[in-house]
Amino acid sequence: MKKWGLVLEGGGARGAYQVGAYFALMEMEFNFSKIVGTSIGAFNGAMFAQGDAYECFKAWKNLDFSSFVNELKTVEEDQDILAKIIEKLRRHDIKIPELTRSPYPLFRLVDQFIDEDKLRNSDIDFGICTVNVSDLKVEKLFKEDIEKGLIKDYIIASCYIPFFKLKSLHGKIFLDGGFASPAPIEMIEDDMDIVLVRLSDRNIKNEERAKYIVKPNKRLGSTLGFDTDRADELIKNGYFDAFRAVKGLKGEEYYILPIKEEESLKYIYKILKEKVYEIDNKVIRKIFEEYVPKIAAELEMPENFKYDELLYKLLEREAEKNKIDRYKIYTVEGLMREIENGF
């Protein structure tokens, strides 16, 4: 049996995306023997590893993270401070500004949802990354490396974004592991296959090691935008993007099962024939020699485009015009029917 490792990138409120991705991966019968994460990826990963994926889902859907929200409403004002802290860390200067935002919402969140006994007793190994400011080192720890009774502290340490007032954990100061390794792929052995769930477009070291990379096609928004509607949207995006990554689905906004390039020609003809007003015996040649290149240019496709790629673009354009639900996996034939019914 294949050994699979799951890597969860940090990203604050974007973390709801990972919940949707995890449920899709479970549906596709992935069996993870190791889960590692940074920041919100550590929190989500702990819940997955302890067998509480559904509780994690409910937390995001019901926004039990709401205790966070009041503390973070004006956090955008702290972006300059955050930039200074990052620069100081890079210079190994540990004289970090004293910030004032209470860390207790984070403490309450971890205390409410993380169960150390369940996590330690799980067959799934679990690991986190954090920055130990006191000792000026990066700590990448698995559950067996963490002293009994301190797992919650270390998950907090991995999530400790630097606008919180500094508070020592068992005598040391820690900061968010994202400063060192936003997605700690290096914690997974070389003999394991890796699924990486991304939350951003930043460069990730060793990303090429991942067999599957679940990632959004566009930015997921602010790391601090905790909102129930947004969380629901992110969960759906993560769910369907996981199928896109593993099953090779096509489309940017929609999720379309791929077909062979030669098969795509009949569908392109069907879509475009209604747009060619001069119907004669050479209509097919007219479509593919005159109209198709114009459409491809309109859609900003490269000169050496493939017909199946053009088909997916056309389908998405028509589906969007007709407000077809994008949260569904479509066959080309099925999406064509939905579009036709929309007219």
DRENSEDO-487963 format. One record per residue (C-alpha): x, z, y. Coordinates in steps of 0.05 Angstrom, whole numbers, plus 5000, padded with zeros to 4 digits. Each point is the difference from the previous one (the first is absolute). Last residue first. Layout:
residues N
XZY...
//
This chain:
residues 343
438345365596501750654966497749774932505349455002505350525018498050464943500049414952507049795021502350734991497549984929503249344983506750235029499450634958499050615044502450724998495750405048501150365065499749395045492549995010498149315026498949985076498449254999505649825047504750464961498249664934501249315031506950195025501750364936498049404958504049535042506250434996499350084924499249244994506149855042504250444954497149624940501849345032507350195011503149985069506449605013498449915074499250755009493050285013497750165071492650004980498749445050505949624971497150064930493349765026503249395032504049854936493550064959496049535044504149374998503249854933496150494956493249905032500649255011502449904928493850374976495449615047502549314980493249724980497150215067497650615037502050045073498050705019505450384963498250745008495350014940505649744956504550585020497650574956498649584937506549615008504050655006496450264937501749374960507350035022500950734979500349824926506649645011503050615033498250464943495350585015501150695028494950575000498050135073500250655039498149905073503750165065506649684982498249574940502549964929499950504943506450094960497050494950504850575016500849935075492949765015497050534955503950535039497749675065492850104977500550754992504650105060495249635046494050394974503650665011502149775070492949835020497450684977505650355037498349615063492850214997501950734987505150045056507250255002503749545048506950334997504249494964497049475046497749334974500149694931504249405021498249354966500549694931499950694968504950194945500150134926506949814975500649854926506449964959503550445050507649954999500049535060497850575044506950324991500150255073493449915036499749605064494150165044493449644990495850624988495750364948503349744936498050174929505949874953498849884926506350084960502349824930504650534970506949894971503450055068497650715010495350175057502550465056503349405034493149735016499350555052494949685047501150255072507150214982504150395052495750095062493949914955501650664967496350365055504050595028502650654971502550665029502550534951498650734987494949934944496449485043501850085073495149815054501449495054493949875044497149354975501849375037505349854948495749784941500750514944497049604942506050074952500750735020492650124986501049714930506150464994496050615020494549834951505149964944503150675018496850494951504949844944506549735027500249255008504649584956494849944944495149715050504749445018504350045063503149515049503150425055503549665058505450425033501750335065499750714970495150275051496749325010498149924927496749315002494649894948498849574939495050164945499549964924494850044945500649924925493449844966498650404937496650515046501350744989504150065064494749655042494350404970503750655013501949805071492949825020500049605065493449905035498450615044507150255009502449305021494549935052500750715025507549925011499049335036494650315045505050585011505549585030498050185072502149525053505250315047506549644994506850335011504849425011504949894942507150235008501949734931504649455025501849584940500449385045494449674961496150655003500750015076497549285005493950164957498650615042500449595064495049494972495250564981500450305070498349325030494149944951497350695017494449765046497149614941498850684969494050155044494850044945504850284948498050744996492649835003500949504944503850404949494150454982496449344988504449874939493950214961498249305020494149924954502749344974507250235003498850664964495249674952505449504978505050574992495050374957499249364959507549954991500450724977504249924936506050415024504149365007494749665044499450625045507650065006500649265015494950055056503950565033506849684988497549335026497550375062507350185012504449664948498149824929501850014927495749904938502949984930496849874931495049515029495149674953497249375030493349834969497549475050494650495020505450525012503549515046493549885037499050755009507150085025499349445051493750325029503650665007506249675029496049705058497650705019507350145017499349605065498550665034507350204994504749454976504850194945501249514943497650144930504349804940496849964931504449984937498049634936502950064931497849424956497650174930
//
